[in-house]
């Protein structure tokens, strides 16, 4: 029989199909002797069925007539080798994937053979077999629709009681192999998106709903592991960035899967995911860590930075209205929100709280959760006093009777007193809330981050329908609404109490939202006055302020304007210092470049920085790697930071005046080279000195220098400036023209730090910095954390002159040219150094 298999026949023919089927039916047992034939027969049959589906219906009619599906199941039962099982699963996957005819697909699913293959007891200890099996299940799911899915389920009184495809697939939902997890999720999405009500009810009911519970718990474990990596990075540094980014990718993939599940439009599953995310992750692990002082469980607790990142991602990716608004509502609630009512059980923890004790000391005013000797304790200072109050608004006076602080106030306190990571995380959180379309406007208003354009829209609508004093408020200078809690907010606070067993103590929104708006504005203004926060983070604050108050002078109070003005003047002093620093020739170029970048950043529709950047180890400044003294590279890094802050403050000044930001900073134009300058006398044009170019040596001083040990050379030394650029020149004297020479070496004048040697008064020491500075961009370090920038090393010149007078003349020439350079740079940037502000005394 086996020799007849190899006889010559046309490969793609019905005769070949008939022959293979007949031979397969004769097989009584599959062993080492005949396994090769069976494998080849299965592979060939798959090709013939696919060919027939596209060219000749007679092939599939023969397939149905001979009940080849039944033969496949029989072969599987009598097989003694794993390789045949592998080939059978591959054959079925190929056939199902390539079938285009609806009748063919309907036949394949219309008997129990498919379900028998699905429920067959394969030995999944073989990883390859499991991979083929999952591919087989996924191929089936790819052909599901409202007609075919009914063929794979069993029903009783129109209710689905069995669905092997789904049940068997989710057994491997948390397999250690990521490709298998991905395939299972793709299969489940195919099931959910069919839209069969009976199937939807089946997957959302017990015990199958446990899949979603386990999914959220699995996600929580990933979050805890991410937090451990973030904590480890504080000690190990940038080397852990790759691991953190990989973990972040997995977490965001999970969230996108949640989003895809929700988009299937199954209400019960949407509500289930919302409840699980809140009860399993957000309430017990994420929100408590936003407090000012957290003692967290080492196994289940999550740090502040990780929690802020997770909240940002959840709100940005998982677009559930209830989830977003409940998170926002909790941010408005005081610490008692996290005290479960009547010993309510939250994520496995039983919490006892004596509600009769109204006056608790500071030790007991936090949230405590005990389980097996482990604890989560939260202590919160009264941070509302750290935020500026507004005497002109009675509603802004703090409630001194309250001993609790809201999570929202903790976020603002991070902005005013936290470190760079905490500030960045809080700004990202507020920006995410601002951009979450699922949030009710009343929530944004209570949080104090309702954009002004939406405030105006709200006032206009209320004025049109004649509600309260909306019309008066719409045309008032304050443009504020003194309304209480909206009906939507009442709804979500009630859900917190009734559905999640959390007592909502929310004093924040019992007064006008005006207080909340001013608290946010106070925090942002305070942020701009801080000197220990990176410029990149300050720019994020500028973006948030621009979103909240676009071109509105009325919203700034007098103390805001004074604080910004004082900070600007302090930064101006730093800018003036930089005109005498190492990079004065690059200062104007950097100012113009950063001006454009800052304008794009704060006027963009979304924040520039990805929230995950707060998790990555802080980029170590290359200046920290310099062993001796401040290098020019360190000075360059400082210059970029100072310029970024200066540009932001200048744009905030324009912004606070209600003016549009210009595309270019206000800088004076260049002027012609003075006739009395050394550059003019040397015959150097406005483009500067070039190698091998001739020049006059009228002002040059003869000297010697050795660029290599034992190889001393004679040059003429000259220092010149043209506009905002300056150079040190070493020239060879021309033999035929004694007063002229040829440029051999050119170096930047800025940052040369001339110094006459104390022991050898004819020696002049110069530091030679690089001619250009690599652009420092925090985004580059985030996107490519493994790429290390190469620090530029300063050079050193020691010039030897004929006598002390010549050395002093060269020193004086350098100092004079540096003054010319600094003066010209200062002249050109002078319009940026002065701000004129008229403070409205009525707002004091």
VENTA-V879826 format. One record per run of one state. SS is the DSSP state (hx for helix, st for strand, lp for the rest). FROM is the first residue (numbers start at 1). TO is the last residue. If there is no record, write none. Layout:
<<SS:FROM:TO> <SS:FROM:TO>>
//
This chain:
<<lp:1:3> <hx:4:6> <lp:7:13> <hx:14:25> <lp:26:29> <st:30:30> <lp:31:34> <hx:35:55> <lp:56:56> <hx:57:65> <lp:66:67> <hx:68:78> <st:79:79> <lp:80:81> <hx:82:98> <lp:99:101> <hx:102:109> <lp:110:112> <hx:113:119> <lp:120:126> <hx:127:141> <lp:142:148> <hx:149:152> <lp:153:153> <st:154:156> <lp:157:158> <st:159:162> <lp:163:163> <hx:164:172> <lp:173:177> <hx:178:192> <lp:193:196> <hx:197:203> <lp:204:209> <hx:210:263> <lp:264:266> <hx:267:290> <lp:291:292> <st:293:295> <lp:296:303> <hx:304:317> <lp:318:320> <hx:321:331> <lp:332:334> <hx:335:338> <lp:339:339> <st:340:340> <hx:341:343> <lp:344:344> <st:345:346> <lp:347:348> <st:349:350> <lp:351:367> <st:368:371> <lp:372:373> <st:374:379> <lp:380:382> <hx:383:386> <lp:387:393> <hx:394:396> <lp:397:406> <hx:407:417> <lp:418:419> <hx:420:435> <lp:436:440> <hx:441:447> <lp:448:451> <hx:452:465> <lp:466:469> <hx:470:474> <lp:475:486> <hx:487:498> <lp:499:501> <st:502:502> <lp:503:507> <hx:508:510> <lp:511:512> <hx:513:528> <lp:529:534> <hx:535:548> <lp:549:557> <hx:558:578> <lp:579:583> <hx:584:603> <lp:604:610> <hx:611:615> <lp:616:621> <hx:622:625> <lp:626:631> <hx:632:656> <lp:657:677> <hx:678:682> <lp:683:693> <st:694:696> <lp:697:700> <st:701:708> <lp:709:710> <st:711:722> <lp:723:724> <st:725:733> <lp:734:739> <st:740:748> <lp:749:754> <st:755:756> <lp:757:762> <st:763:768> <lp:769:777> <hx:778:783> <lp:784:794> <st:795:800> <lp:801:803> <hx:804:833> <lp:834:840> <hx:841:843> <lp:844:844>>
//
